[in-house]
Amino acid sequence: MRICIPITNLTFEGNVVFYLAKELAKAGHTVTIIAPHGKELLLHEKKEGVLIKRFRYFFPSRLENLAYGSGIANNISENPLKLLLLPMFILSFALKIFSESRKSDIIHANWLPSALACLPAHLLLKKPVVLTVHGTDVRKKPKWIIKLGVKASNAITTSHEGLLEDIERGQGKATIIRNMIDFEALEKTIGLEELKKEFDFWKKPVILFIGRFVEVRDPHTFVKAAKLLPNANFVMVGGGNLLKETKKIVQNSKAKNVFFVGRRNDVAKFLKLSSAFVSTATFDNVFSSTTVEAALAGTPMILTSVGKTSKVFNEKNALLFEVGNSKQLAAAANKILQNPKNAKKISANAKELIKKAGFDKKKILGENLKLYRQLIRA
């Protein structure tokens, strides 16, 4: 099967789309990812069996900075002049998808903007399109944009039950297929000693944050909790437009136990070495990629009680706190540190829950392939 996968932001680590593409290629399928070009990126490359084709949308390449980093929406918010790049980005994206889809059996678009760019190929070439939505691409978006994305697709998948209501709209196209994650990395323990030597913050128990430094991830609440729990180190993995502001809060609070390590390609190792993983997200935590990874790594979780989170997670498998409440966060972290036996039980229950929810490599791969075949035959 020849599969074309358009995506607006391609990284190789922590990217559920690339993990799925890699597994599809391992299964013997021809997989091509269409992604935006950027400074120092190759136009064509092959990685772990997956062909990557990047489209140019501006010159010189150092100005092709709309998609990467914090993502399109946050990049435009940070620098409104980047909005001028958007028309050429969409046009170039659509043309590249159209060209590549001629040689493909199916298109699997990820994130709503990718589906919109698939419209010419979908309407003119009659290529079947699967759209996978991930959360921020549809949350609080105008109904007409979501409707257009639905129209551009033959089927819609998501890993999050909470998104079905946002995307279904009575179309009968949506279904739950879990995101593919790096299962192998979460099972390995190789390299942990090297990571311990790289940083000295492992001398204390580590409370871990993973994610983009953007408003919906609320990194400020995480660092405010650090001052309240000096017997632990608060470590932040990631980057984004709120990074400078977050560092300033730490500086003003004079907290000495917050550490910023930037974007990393060894997140699984950080999870395995940490005493707790924290999600300060202001949106639903149910089966987000970092939540799933933390659970499968066996790291006790502290999650914001928002959306459907409290309907899935409870005191048996995670500790919950109110959005923006750094005192509750610190208290929950302290509870984990003071009772390691209970923390171990919580993490074991969370891991079992995640596996029962369908996060299994063979199952995820099989469900995607079954959907592809159904649409190709239709």
SEGUZA-295716 format. One record per residue (C-alpha): x, y, z; residue in one letter; residue number from 1. Coordinates in nm, 2 decimals, m for minus. Layout:
BEGIN
<node c1="X" c2="Y" c3="Z" r="a" k="NUM"/>
...
# end
This chain:
BEGIN
<node c1="0.00" c2="0.00" c3="0.00" r="m" k="1"/>
<node c1="0.13" c2="0.35" c3="m0.08" r="r" k="2"/>
<node c1="0.05" c2="0.60" c3="0.20" r="i" k="3"/>
<node c1="0.09" c2="0.97" c3="0.18" r="c" k="4"/>
<node c1="0.10" c2="1.15" c3="0.53" r="i" k="5"/>
<node c1="0.08" c2="1.53" c3="0.52" r="p" k="6"/>
<node c1="0.18" c2="1.70" c3="0.85" r="i" k="7"/>
<node c1="0.24" c2="2.06" c3="0.94" r="t" k="8"/>
<node c1="0.52" c2="2.01" c3="1.19" r="n" k="9"/>
<node c1="0.76" c2="1.71" c3="1.17" r="l" k="10"/>
<node c1="1.00" c2="1.61" c3="1.44" r="t" k="11"/>
<node c1="1.13" c2="1.26" c3="1.48" r="f" k="12"/>
<node c1="1.13" c2="1.23" c3="1.86" r="e" k="13"/>
<node c1="0.80" c2="1.24" c3="2.05" r="g" k="14"/>
<node c1="0.60" c2="1.27" c3="1.73" r="n" k="15"/>
<node c1="0.31" c2="1.02" c3="1.72" r="v" k="16"/>
<node c1="0.27" c2="1.07" c3="1.34" r="v" k="17"/>
<node c1="0.63" c2="0.96" c3="1.27" r="f" k="18"/>
<node c1="0.60" c2="0.66" c3="1.50" r="y" k="19"/>
<node c1="0.30" c2="0.54" c3="1.30" r="l" k="20"/>
<node c1="0.47" c2="0.61" c3="0.97" r="a" k="21"/>
<node c1="0.77" c2="0.41" c3="1.09" r="k" k="22"/>
<node c1="0.56" c2="0.11" c3="1.19" r="e" k="23"/>
<node c1="0.37" c2="0.12" c3="0.86" r="l" k="24"/>
<node c1="0.70" c2="0.11" c3="0.67" r="a" k="25"/>
<node c1="0.82" c2="m0.18" c3="0.89" r="k" k="26"/>
<node c1="0.50" c2="m0.37" c3="0.79" r="a" k="27"/>
<node c1="0.61" c2="m0.34" c3="0.42" r="g" k="28"/>
<node c1="0.41" c2="m0.03" c3="0.30" r="h" k="29"/>
<node c1="0.55" c2="0.26" c3="0.11" r="t" k="30"/>
<node c1="0.51" c2="0.57" c3="0.33" r="v" k="31"/>
<node c1="0.58" c2="0.93" c3="0.23" r="t" k="32"/>
<node c1="0.55" c2="1.22" c3="0.48" r="i" k="33"/>
<node c1="0.49" c2="1.56" c3="0.33" r="i" k="34"/>
<node c1="0.62" c2="1.83" c3="0.57" r="a" k="35"/>
<node c1="0.73" c2="2.20" c3="0.55" r="p" k="36"/>
<node c1="1.09" c2="2.29" c3="0.48" r="h" k="37"/>
<node c1="1.29" c2="2.50" c3="0.72" r="g" k="38"/>
<node c1="1.64" c2="2.62" c3="0.78" r="k" k="39"/>
<node c1="1.91" c2="2.34" c3="0.76" r="e" k="40"/>
<node c1="1.65" c2="2.08" c3="0.67" r="l" k="41"/>
<node c1="1.68" c2="1.85" c3="0.37" r="l" k="42"/>
<node c1="1.42" c2="1.86" c3="0.09" r="l" k="43"/>
<node c1="1.43" c2="1.49" c3="0.07" r="h" k="44"/>
<node c1="1.55" c2="1.22" c3="0.31" r="e" k="45"/>
<node c1="1.47" c2="0.87" c3="0.42" r="k" k="46"/>
<node c1="1.46" c2="0.79" c3="0.79" r="k" k="47"/>
<node c1="1.38" c2="0.44" c3="0.93" r="e" k="48"/>
<node c1="1.21" c2="0.34" c3="0.61" r="g" k="49"/>
<node c1="1.00" c2="0.65" c3="0.57" r="v" k="50"/>
<node c1="1.05" c2="0.89" c3="0.28" r="l" k="51"/>
<node c1="1.04" c2="1.26" c3="0.39" r="i" k="52"/>
<node c1="0.95" c2="1.52" c3="0.13" r="k" k="53"/>
<node c1="0.96" c2="1.88" c3="0.24" r="r" k="54"/>
<node c1="0.80" c2="2.17" c3="0.04" r="f" k="55"/>
<node c1="0.95" c2="2.51" c3="0.00" r="r" k="56"/>
<node c1="0.71" c2="2.81" c3="0.07" r="y" k="57"/>
<node c1="0.95" c2="3.10" c3="0.10" r="f" k="58"/>
<node c1="1.31" c2="3.21" c3="0.02" r="f" k="59"/>
<node c1="1.57" c2="3.22" c3="0.18" r="p" k="60"/>
<node c1="1.52" c2="2.91" c3="0.39" r="s" k="61"/>
<node c1="1.59" c2="3.09" c3="0.72" r="r" k="62"/>
<node c1="1.26" c2="3.27" c3="0.67" r="l" k="63"/>
<node c1="1.07" c2="2.94" c3="0.64" r="e" k="64"/>
<node c1="1.00" c2="2.96" c3="1.02" r="n" k="65"/>
<node c1="0.62" c2="2.95" c3="1.03" r="l" k="66"/>
<node c1="0.56" c2="2.58" c3="1.13" r="a" k="67"/>
<node c1="0.84" c2="2.47" c3="1.36" r="y" k="68"/>
<node c1="0.92" c2="2.56" c3="1.72" r="g" k="69"/>
<node c1="0.59" c2="2.64" c3="1.90" r="s" k="70"/>
<node c1="0.37" c2="2.56" c3="1.60" r="g" k="71"/>
<node c1="0.19" c2="2.78" c3="1.35" r="i" k="72"/>
<node c1="m0.07" c2="2.94" c3="1.58" r="a" k="73"/>
<node c1="0.18" c2="3.03" c3="1.85" r="n" k="74"/>
<node c1="0.44" c2="3.15" c3="1.60" r="n" k="75"/>
<node c1="0.20" c2="3.39" c3="1.45" r="i" k="76"/>
<node c1="0.08" c2="3.51" c3="1.79" r="s" k="77"/>
<node c1="0.44" c2="3.57" c3="1.89" r="e" k="78"/>
<node c1="0.52" c2="3.75" c3="1.56" r="n" k="79"/>
<node c1="0.21" c2="3.86" c3="1.36" r="p" k="80"/>
<node c1="0.43" c2="3.93" c3="1.05" r="l" k="81"/>
<node c1="0.45" c2="3.56" c3="1.00" r="k" k="82"/>
<node c1="0.09" c2="3.57" c3="0.90" r="l" k="83"/>
<node c1="0.22" c2="3.69" c3="0.57" r="l" k="84"/>
<node c1="0.38" c2="3.35" c3="0.51" r="l" k="85"/>
<node c1="0.05" c2="3.16" c3="0.56" r="l" k="86"/>
<node c1="m0.10" c2="3.19" c3="0.20" r="p" k="87"/>
<node c1="0.22" c2="3.06" c3="0.04" r="m" k="88"/>
<node c1="0.25" c2="2.79" c3="0.30" r="f" k="89"/>
<node c1="m0.10" c2="2.66" c3="0.23" r="i" k="90"/>
<node c1="m0.07" c2="2.68" c3="m0.14" r="l" k="91"/>
<node c1="0.27" c2="2.51" c3="m0.15" r="s" k="92"/>
<node c1="0.15" c2="2.24" c3="0.09" r="f" k="93"/>
<node c1="m0.16" c2="2.17" c3="m0.12" r="a" k="94"/>
<node c1="0.05" c2="2.15" c3="m0.44" r="l" k="95"/>
<node c1="0.30" c2="1.91" c3="m0.28" r="k" k="96"/>
<node c1="0.02" c2="1.69" c3="m0.15" r="i" k="97"/>
<node c1="m0.16" c2="1.70" c3="m0.49" r="f" k="98"/>
<node c1="0.16" c2="1.59" c3="m0.67" r="s" k="99"/>
<node c1="0.25" c2="1.31" c3="m0.43" r="e" k="100"/>
<node c1="m0.10" c2="1.18" c3="m0.40" r="s" k="101"/>
<node c1="m0.10" c2="1.09" c3="m0.77" r="r" k="102"/>
<node c1="0.13" c2="0.80" c3="m0.67" r="k" k="103"/>
<node c1="m0.05" c2="0.71" c3="m0.35" r="s" k="104"/>
<node c1="m0.34" c2="0.49" c3="m0.26" r="d" k="105"/>
<node c1="m0.45" c2="0.69" c3="0.04" r="i" k="106"/>
<node c1="m0.38" c2="1.02" c3="0.22" r="i" k="107"/>
<node c1="m0.36" c2="1.02" c3="0.60" r="h" k="108"/>
<node c1="m0.36" c2="1.39" c3="0.71" r="a" k="109"/>
<node c1="m0.27" c2="1.49" c3="1.06" r="n" k="110"/>
<node c1="m0.40" c2="1.80" c3="1.22" r="w" k="111"/>
<node c1="m0.69" c2="2.00" c3="1.07" r="l" k="112"/>
<node c1="m0.48" c2="2.23" c3="0.85" r="p" k="113"/>
<node c1="m0.33" c2="1.93" c3="0.67" r="s" k="114"/>
<node c1="m0.68" c2="1.81" c3="0.58" r="a" k="115"/>
<node c1="m0.77" c2="2.15" c3="0.43" r="l" k="116"/>
<node c1="m0.45" c2="2.13" c3="0.22" r="a" k="117"/>
<node c1="m0.58" c2="1.79" c3="0.09" r="c" k="118"/>
<node c1="m0.89" c2="1.94" c3="m0.06" r="l" k="119"/>
<node c1="m0.76" c2="1.96" c3="m0.42" r="p" k="120"/>
<node c1="m0.63" c2="1.60" c3="m0.42" r="a" k="121"/>
<node c1="m0.95" c2="1.48" c3="m0.25" r="h" k="122"/>
<node c1="m1.19" c2="1.66" c3="m0.49" r="l" k="123"/>
<node c1="m1.00" c2="1.64" c3="m0.82" r="l" k="124"/>
<node c1="m0.81" c2="1.31" c3="m0.79" r="l" k="125"/>
<node c1="m1.08" c2="1.14" c3="m0.58" r="k" k="126"/>
<node c1="m0.82" c2="1.02" c3="m0.33" r="k" k="127"/>
<node c1="m0.95" c2="0.89" c3="0.00" r="p" k="128"/>
<node c1="m0.84" c2="1.10" c3="0.30" r="v" k="129"/>
<node c1="m0.82" c2="1.00" c3="0.66" r="v" k="130"/>
<node c1="m0.79" c2="1.30" c3="0.90" r="l" k="131"/>
<node c1="m0.65" c2="1.25" c3="1.25" r="t" k="132"/>
<node c1="m0.71" c2="1.53" c3="1.49" r="v" k="133"/>
<node c1="m0.50" c2="1.57" c3="1.80" r="h" k="134"/>
<node c1="m0.66" c2="1.84" c3="2.02" r="g" k="135"/>
<node c1="m0.53" c2="2.19" c3="1.97" r="t" k="136"/>
<node c1="m0.62" c2="2.18" c3="1.60" r="d" k="137"/>
<node c1="m0.99" c2="2.17" c3="1.67" r="v" k="138"/>
<node c1="m1.04" c2="2.29" c3="2.03" r="r" k="139"/>
<node c1="m1.21" c2="2.64" c3="2.02" r="k" k="140"/>
<node c1="m1.18" c2="2.66" c3="1.65" r="k" k="141"/>
<node c1="m1.47" c2="2.81" c3="1.44" r="p" k="142"/>
<node c1="m1.73" c2="2.56" c3="1.34" r="k" k="143"/>
<node c1="m1.70" c2="2.64" c3="0.97" r="w" k="144"/>
<node c1="m1.33" c2="2.55" c3="0.97" r="i" k="145"/>
<node c1="m1.40" c2="2.22" c3="1.14" r="i" k="146"/>
<node c1="m1.68" c2="2.16" c3="0.90" r="k" k="147"/>
<node c1="m1.45" c2="2.22" c3="0.60" r="l" k="148"/>
<node c1="m1.19" c2="1.98" c3="0.74" r="g" k="149"/>
<node c1="m1.46" c2="1.71" c3="0.79" r="v" k="150"/>
<node c1="m1.58" c2="1.77" c3="0.43" r="k" k="151"/>
<node c1="m1.22" c2="1.72" c3="0.30" r="a" k="152"/>
<node c1="m1.21" c2="1.38" c3="0.47" r="s" k="153"/>
<node c1="m1.36" c2="1.04" c3="0.42" r="n" k="154"/>
<node c1="m1.29" c2="0.93" c3="0.77" r="a" k="155"/>
<node c1="m1.17" c2="1.10" c3="1.09" r="i" k="156"/>
<node c1="m0.98" c2="0.94" c3="1.38" r="t" k="157"/>
<node c1="m0.87" c2="1.07" c3="1.71" r="t" k="158"/>
<node c1="m0.71" c2="0.92" c3="2.02" r="s" k="159"/>
<node c1="m0.92" c2="1.13" c3="2.25" r="h" k="160"/>
<node c1="m1.28" c2="1.06" c3="2.33" r="e" k="161"/>
<node c1="m1.33" c2="1.42" c3="2.44" r="g" k="162"/>
<node c1="m1.27" c2="1.54" c3="2.08" r="l" k="163"/>
<node c1="m1.54" c2="1.33" c3="1.92" r="l" k="164"/>
<node c1="m1.81" c2="1.58" c3="2.01" r="e" k="165"/>
<node c1="m1.60" c2="1.86" c3="1.85" r="d" k="166"/>
<node c1="m1.54" c2="1.68" c3="1.52" r="i" k="167"/>
<node c1="m1.84" c2="1.45" c3="1.47" r="e" k="168"/>
<node c1="m2.11" c2="1.71" c3="1.39" r="r" k="169"/>
<node c1="m2.34" c2="1.43" c3="1.29" r="g" k="170"/>
<node c1="m2.12" c2="1.33" c3="1.00" r="q" k="171"/>
<node c1="m2.08" c2="0.97" c3="1.10" r="g" k="172"/>
<node c1="m1.71" c2="0.97" c3="1.01" r="k" k="173"/>
<node c1="m1.53" c2="0.98" c3="1.34" r="a" k="174"/>
<node c1="m1.38" c2="0.69" c3="1.53" r="t" k="175"/>
<node c1="m1.13" c2="0.63" c3="1.81" r="i" k="176"/>
<node c1="m0.79" c2="0.49" c3="1.71" r="i" k="177"/>
<node c1="m0.52" c2="0.55" c3="1.96" r="r" k="178"/>
<node c1="m0.20" c2="0.74" c3="1.88" r="n" k="179"/>
<node c1="0.11" c2="0.54" c3="1.81" r="m" k="180"/>
<node c1="0.39" c2="0.61" c3="2.06" r="i" k="181"/>
<node c1="0.75" c2="0.50" c3="2.10" r="d" k="182"/>
<node c1="0.67" c2="0.18" c3="2.28" r="f" k="183"/>
<node c1="1.03" c2="0.05" c3="2.24" r="e" k="184"/>
<node c1="1.19" c2="0.36" c3="2.41" r="a" k="185"/>
<node c1="0.95" c2="0.32" c3="2.71" r="l" k="186"/>
<node c1="1.06" c2="m0.04" c3="2.76" r="e" k="187"/>
<node c1="1.43" c2="0.03" c3="2.74" r="k" k="188"/>
<node c1="1.65" c2="0.11" c3="3.04" r="t" k="189"/>
<node c1="1.97" c2="0.16" c3="2.84" r="i" k="190"/>
<node c1="2.14" c2="0.50" c3="2.89" r="g" k="191"/>
<node c1="1.99" c2="0.59" c3="3.22" r="l" k="192"/>
<node c1="2.33" c2="0.61" c3="3.39" r="e" k="193"/>
<node c1="2.46" c2="0.84" c3="3.12" r="e" k="194"/>
<node c1="2.17" c2="1.08" c3="3.18" r="l" k="195"/>
<node c1="2.23" c2="1.07" c3="3.55" r="k" k="196"/>
<node c1="2.59" c2="1.19" c3="3.49" r="k" k="197"/>
<node c1="2.47" c2="1.46" c3="3.24" r="e" k="198"/>
<node c1="2.27" c2="1.65" c3="3.51" r="f" k="199"/>
<node c1="2.32" c2="1.68" c3="3.88" r="d" k="200"/>
<node c1="1.96" c2="1.75" c3="3.96" r="f" k="201"/>
<node c1="1.90" c2="1.37" c3="4.01" r="w" k="202"/>
<node c1="2.05" c2="1.41" c3="4.36" r="k" k="203"/>
<node c1="1.70" c2="1.51" c3="4.47" r="k" k="204"/>
<node c1="1.37" c2="1.35" c3="4.37" r="p" k="205"/>
<node c1="1.26" c2="1.50" c3="4.03" r="v" k="206"/>
<node c1="0.92" c2="1.63" c3="3.95" r="i" k="207"/>
<node c1="0.89" c2="1.64" c3="3.57" r="l" k="208"/>
<node c1="0.72" c2="1.87" c3="3.31" r="f" k="209"/>
<node c1="0.72" c2="1.77" c3="2.94" r="i" k="210"/>
<node c1="0.56" c2="1.99" c3="2.68" r="g" k="211"/>
<node c1="0.56" c2="2.32" c3="2.49" r="r" k="212"/>
<node c1="0.58" c2="2.64" c3="2.69" r="f" k="213"/>
<node c1="0.25" c2="2.78" c3="2.57" r="v" k="214"/>
<node c1="m0.06" c2="2.90" c3="2.75" r="e" k="215"/>
<node c1="m0.27" c2="2.58" c3="2.73" r="v" k="216"/>
<node c1="0.02" c2="2.39" c3="2.89" r="r" k="217"/>
<node c1="0.04" c2="2.64" c3="3.18" r="d" k="218"/>
<node c1="0.42" c2="2.61" c3="3.26" r="p" k="219"/>
<node c1="0.38" c2="2.90" c3="3.51" r="h" k="220"/>
<node c1="0.18" c2="2.69" c3="3.76" r="t" k="221"/>
<node c1="0.45" c2="2.42" c3="3.75" r="f" k="222"/>
<node c1="0.74" c2="2.66" c3="3.85" r="v" k="223"/>
<node c1="0.53" c2="2.83" c3="4.11" r="k" k="224"/>
<node c1="0.49" c2="2.50" c3="4.29" r="a" k="225"/>
<node c1="0.87" c2="2.45" c3="4.31" r="a" k="226"/>
<node c1="0.91" c2="2.72" c3="4.58" r="k" k="227"/>
<node c1="0.66" c2="2.53" c3="4.79" r="l" k="228"/>
<node c1="0.85" c2="2.20" c3="4.77" r="l" k="229"/>
<node c1="1.23" c2="2.26" c3="4.82" r="p" k="230"/>
<node c1="1.30" c2="1.90" c3="4.89" r="n" k="231"/>
<node c1="1.25" c2="1.81" c3="4.52" r="a" k="232"/>
<node c1="1.39" c2="1.94" c3="4.19" r="n" k="233"/>
<node c1="1.14" c2="2.06" c3="3.92" r="f" k="234"/>
<node c1="1.27" c2="1.98" c3="3.58" r="v" k="235"/>
<node c1="1.12" c2="2.11" c3="3.25" r="m" k="236"/>
<node c1="1.16" c2="1.95" c3="2.92" r="v" k="237"/>
<node c1="1.06" c2="2.14" c3="2.61" r="g" k="238"/>
<node c1="1.05" c2="2.49" c3="2.46" r="g" k="239"/>
<node c1="0.81" c2="2.75" c3="2.34" r="g" k="240"/>
<node c1="0.71" c2="3.12" c3="2.34" r="n" k="241"/>
<node c1="0.65" c2="3.13" c3="2.72" r="l" k="242"/>
<node c1="1.00" c2="3.00" c3="2.80" r="l" k="243"/>
<node c1="1.15" c2="3.35" c3="2.88" r="k" k="244"/>
<node c1="0.85" c2="3.45" c3="3.08" r="e" k="245"/>
<node c1="0.86" c2="3.12" c3="3.28" r="t" k="246"/>
<node c1="1.23" c2="3.17" c3="3.35" r="k" k="247"/>
<node c1="1.16" c2="3.52" c3="3.47" r="k" k="248"/>
<node c1="0.90" c2="3.39" c3="3.72" r="i" k="249"/>
<node c1="1.16" c2="3.15" c3="3.86" r="v" k="250"/>
<node c1="1.42" c2="3.42" c3="3.88" r="q" k="251"/>
<node c1="1.18" c2="3.65" c3="4.07" r="n" k="252"/>
<node c1="1.07" c2="3.37" c3="4.31" r="s" k="253"/>
<node c1="1.44" c2="3.29" c3="4.38" r="k" k="254"/>
<node c1="1.36" c2="2.92" c3="4.36" r="a" k="255"/>
<node c1="1.68" c2="2.73" c3="4.32" r="k" k="256"/>
<node c1="1.52" c2="2.39" c3="4.24" r="n" k="257"/>
<node c1="1.39" c2="2.46" c3="3.88" r="v" k="258"/>
<node c1="1.59" c2="2.33" c3="3.59" r="f" k="259"/>
<node c1="1.53" c2="2.39" c3="3.21" r="f" k="260"/>
<node c1="1.68" c2="2.13" c3="2.98" r="v" k="261"/>
<node c1="1.52" c2="2.23" c3="2.65" r="g" k="262"/>
<node c1="1.39" c2="2.00" c3="2.38" r="r" k="263"/>
<node c1="1.52" c2="1.64" c3="2.42" r="r" k="264"/>
<node c1="1.50" c2="1.32" c3="2.22" r="n" k="265"/>
<node c1="1.53" c2="1.10" c3="2.52" r="d" k="266"/>
<node c1="1.21" c2="1.19" c3="2.71" r="v" k="267"/>
<node c1="1.15" c2="0.82" c3="2.80" r="a" k="268"/>
<node c1="1.47" c2="0.82" c3="3.01" r="k" k="269"/>
<node c1="1.36" c2="1.14" c3="3.20" r="f" k="270"/>
<node c1="1.03" c2="0.97" c3="3.28" r="l" k="271"/>
<node c1="1.20" c2="0.66" c3="3.41" r="k" k="272"/>
<node c1="1.43" c2="0.85" c3="3.64" r="l" k="273"/>
<node c1="1.16" c2="1.09" c3="3.77" r="s" k="274"/>
<node c1="0.96" c2="1.06" c3="4.09" r="s" k="275"/>
<node c1="0.65" c2="1.21" c3="3.93" r="a" k="276"/>
<node c1="0.52" c2="1.35" c3="3.60" r="f" k="277"/>
<node c1="0.30" c2="1.66" c3="3.61" r="v" k="278"/>
<node c1="0.05" c2="1.78" c3="3.35" r="s" k="279"/>
<node c1="m0.05" c2="2.14" c3="3.42" r="t" k="280"/>
<node c1="m0.26" c2="2.15" c3="3.09" r="a" k="281"/>
<node c1="m0.58" c2="2.36" c3="3.09" r="t" k="282"/>
<node c1="m0.75" c2="2.11" c3="2.86" r="f" k="283"/>
<node c1="m0.84" c2="1.74" c3="2.88" r="d" k="284"/>
<node c1="m0.56" c2="1.51" c3="3.00" r="n" k="285"/>
<node c1="m0.73" c2="1.19" c3="2.89" r="v" k="286"/>
<node c1="m0.49" c2="0.99" c3="2.68" r="f" k="287"/>
<node c1="m0.27" c2="1.28" c3="2.57" r="s" k="288"/>
<node c1="0.07" c2="1.15" c3="2.44" r="s" k="289"/>
<node c1="0.27" c2="1.26" c3="2.75" r="t" k="290"/>
<node c1="0.01" c2="1.11" c3="2.99" r="t" k="291"/>
<node c1="0.02" c2="0.78" c3="2.80" r="v" k="292"/>
<node c1="0.40" c2="0.78" c3="2.79" r="e" k="293"/>
<node c1="0.43" c2="0.86" c3="3.16" r="a" k="294"/>
<node c1="0.19" c2="0.58" c3="3.25" r="a" k="295"/>
<node c1="0.36" c2="0.32" c3="3.04" r="l" k="296"/>
<node c1="0.70" c2="0.43" c3="3.17" r="a" k="297"/>
<node c1="0.57" c2="0.36" c3="3.53" r="g" k="298"/>
<node c1="0.60" c2="0.72" c3="3.64" r="t" k="299"/>
<node c1="0.34" c2="0.83" c3="3.90" r="p" k="300"/>
<node c1="0.12" c2="1.11" c3="3.74" r="m" k="301"/>
<node c1="m0.02" c2="1.44" c3="3.88" r="i" k="302"/>
<node c1="m0.28" c2="1.57" c3="3.64" r="l" k="303"/>
<node c1="m0.51" c2="1.88" c3="3.62" r="t" k="304"/>
<node c1="m0.87" c2="1.78" c3="3.69" r="s" k="305"/>
<node c1="m1.01" c2="1.93" c3="3.37" r="v" k="306"/>
<node c1="m1.25" c2="1.81" c3="3.10" r="g" k="307"/>
<node c1="m1.31" c2="1.44" c3="3.13" r="k" k="308"/>
<node c1="m0.99" c2="1.37" c3="3.33" r="t" k="309"/>
<node c1="m1.16" c2="1.30" c3="3.66" r="s" k="310"/>
<node c1="m1.39" c2="1.05" c3="3.48" r="k" k="311"/>
<node c1="m1.10" c2="0.84" c3="3.37" r="v" k="312"/>
<node c1="m0.83" c2="0.91" c3="3.63" r="f" k="313"/>
<node c1="m0.88" c2="0.90" c3="4.01" r="n" k="314"/>
<node c1="m0.68" c2="0.85" c3="4.33" r="e" k="315"/>
<node c1="m0.62" c2="0.48" c3="4.23" r="k" k="316"/>
<node c1="m0.42" c2="0.57" c3="3.92" r="n" k="317"/>
<node c1="m0.32" c2="0.94" c3="3.94" r="a" k="318"/>
<node c1="m0.33" c2="1.24" c3="4.17" r="l" k="319"/>
<node c1="m0.54" c2="1.53" c3="4.06" r="l" k="320"/>
<node c1="m0.53" c2="1.91" c3="4.12" r="f" k="321"/>
<node c1="m0.73" c2="2.21" c3="4.01" r="e" k="322"/>
<node c1="m0.60" c2="2.40" c3="3.70" r="v" k="323"/>
<node c1="m0.37" c2="2.68" c3="3.80" r="g" k="324"/>
<node c1="m0.34" c2="2.57" c3="4.17" r="n" k="325"/>
<node c1="0.03" c2="2.55" c3="4.24" r="s" k="326"/>
<node c1="m0.04" c2="2.47" c3="4.61" r="k" k="327"/>
<node c1="m0.24" c2="2.16" c3="4.53" r="q" k="328"/>
<node c1="0.02" c2="2.06" c3="4.28" r="l" k="329"/>
<node c1="0.30" c2="2.09" c3="4.54" r="a" k="330"/>
<node c1="0.09" c2="1.90" c3="4.80" r="a" k="331"/>
<node c1="0.02" c2="1.62" c3="4.55" r="a" k="332"/>
<node c1="0.40" c2="1.59" c3="4.47" r="a" k="333"/>
<node c1="0.48" c2="1.58" c3="4.83" r="n" k="334"/>
<node c1="0.23" c2="1.30" c3="4.89" r="k" k="335"/>
<node c1="0.40" c2="1.09" c3="4.62" r="i" k="336"/>
<node c1="0.74" c2="1.16" c3="4.77" r="l" k="337"/>
<node c1="0.62" c2="1.07" c3="5.13" r="q" k="338"/>
<node c1="0.46" c2="0.75" c3="5.03" r="n" k="339"/>
<node c1="0.67" c2="0.56" c3="4.77" r="p" k="340"/>
<node c1="0.47" c2="0.24" c3="4.82" r="k" k="341"/>
<node c1="0.14" c2="0.40" c3="4.73" r="n" k="342"/>
<node c1="0.31" c2="0.59" c3="4.44" r="a" k="343"/>
<node c1="0.42" c2="0.26" c3="4.30" r="k" k="344"/>
<node c1="0.07" c2="0.12" c3="4.33" r="k" k="345"/>
<node c1="m0.08" c2="0.43" c3="4.16" r="i" k="346"/>
<node c1="0.17" c2="0.40" c3="3.87" r="s" k="347"/>
<node c1="0.10" c2="0.03" c3="3.82" r="a" k="348"/>
<node c1="m0.28" c2="0.09" c3="3.80" r="n" k="349"/>
<node c1="m0.23" c2="0.37" c3="3.55" r="a" k="350"/>
<node c1="m0.02" c2="0.15" c3="3.33" r="k" k="351"/>
<node c1="m0.29" c2="m0.12" c3="3.33" r="e" k="352"/>
<node c1="m0.55" c2="0.14" c3="3.25" r="l" k="353"/>
<node c1="m0.36" c2="0.27" c3="2.95" r="i" k="354"/>
<node c1="m0.31" c2="m0.08" c3="2.81" r="k" k="355"/>
<node c1="m0.67" c2="m0.17" c3="2.85" r="k" k="356"/>
<node c1="m0.76" c2="0.16" c3="2.67" r="a" k="357"/>
<node c1="m0.60" c2="0.02" c3="2.35" r="g" k="358"/>
<node c1="m0.25" c2="0.15" c3="2.35" r="f" k="359"/>
<node c1="m0.09" c2="m0.15" c3="2.19" r="d" k="360"/>
<node c1="0.14" c2="m0.13" c3="1.89" r="k" k="361"/>
<node c1="m0.01" c2="m0.42" c3="1.69" r="k" k="362"/>
<node c1="m0.37" c2="m0.31" c3="1.77" r="k" k="363"/>
<node c1="m0.31" c2="0.06" c3="1.66" r="i" k="364"/>
<node c1="m0.13" c2="m0.05" c3="1.34" r="l" k="365"/>
<node c1="m0.40" c2="m0.30" c3="1.25" r="g" k="366"/>
<node c1="m0.69" c2="m0.05" c3="1.31" r="e" k="367"/>
<node c1="m0.52" c2="0.21" c3="1.08" r="n" k="368"/>
<node c1="m0.46" c2="m0.05" c3="0.81" r="l" k="369"/>
<node c1="m0.81" c2="m0.18" c3="0.83" r="k" k="370"/>
<node c1="m0.95" c2="0.17" c3="0.78" r="l" k="371"/>
<node c1="m0.72" c2="0.24" c3="0.49" r="y" k="372"/>
<node c1="m0.84" c2="m0.08" c3="0.31" r="r" k="373"/>
<node c1="m1.20" c2="0.00" c3="0.37" r="q" k="374"/>
<node c1="m1.17" c2="0.34" c3="0.21" r="l" k="375"/>
<node c1="m0.96" c2="0.22" c3="m0.08" r="i" k="376"/>
<node c1="m1.22" c2="m0.04" c3="m0.16" r="r" k="377"/>
<node c1="m1.51" c2="0.20" c3="m0.12" r="a" k="378"/>
# end
